Amino acid sequence: MFFGYGKYFCEIDSDNAKEVGVSIIWRGYRQNPGSYGKQLLRIADDKNGK
């Protein structure tokens, strides 16, 4: 559930939306680290369209 909503926000071309998406995914990570670690690393490497 957290991943789906977080991914939705992370795919929006807005830095604010990405911050919200990461926050949502982080909540899921706290509950299940194995499932969310790769997604958080991918987002951390994002250049935000620059």
C-alpha positions as CSV (number, residue, x, y, z in Angstrom):
1,M,0.0,0.0,0.0
2,F,2.7,2.5,1.0
3,F,4.8,1.6,-2.1
4,G,2.0,2.2,-4.6
5,Y,1.1,5.6,-3.2
6,G,4.7,6.6,-2.8
7,K,5.6,5.5,-6.3
8,Y,2.7,7.5,-7.7
9,F,4.0,10.7,-6.1
10,C,7.6,10.0,-7.0
11,E,6.7,9.8,-10.7
12,I,5.2,13.3,-10.7
13,D,7.7,15.9,-12.1
14,S,7.7,18.0,-9.0
15,D,10.3,18.0,-6.2
16,N,7.6,18.5,-3.6
17,A,5.7,15.5,-4.9
18,K,8.8,13.4,-4.8
19,E,9.4,14.4,-1.2
20,V,5.9,13.3,-0.3
21,G,6.4,10.0,-2.1
22,V,9.7,9.3,-0.3
23,S,8.0,10.1,3.0
24,I,5.2,7.6,2.2
25,I,7.6,4.9,1.1
26,W,9.7,5.5,4.2
27,R,6.8,4.7,6.4
28,G,6.5,1.4,4.6
29,Y,10.2,0.8,4.9
30,R,10.0,1.1,8.7
31,Q,7.5,-1.8,8.6
32,N,9.2,-4.0,6.0
33,P,12.8,-2.9,5.1
34,G,13.5,-5.6,2.6
35,S,10.7,-4.6,0.2
36,Y,11.4,-0.9,0.2
37,G,15.2,-0.6,0.2
38,K,15.7,-0.8,-3.5
39,Q,13.1,1.7,-4.3
40,L,14.5,4.2,-1.8
41,L,18.0,3.8,-3.4
42,R,16.6,4.4,-6.9
43,I,14.9,7.6,-5.8
44,A,18.0,8.8,-4.0
45,D,19.9,8.6,-7.3
46,D,17.3,10.6,-9.2
47,K,18.6,13.8,-10.7
48,N,15.1,15.4,-10.6
49,G,15.1,16.0,-14.3
50,K,18.3,18.1,-14.4
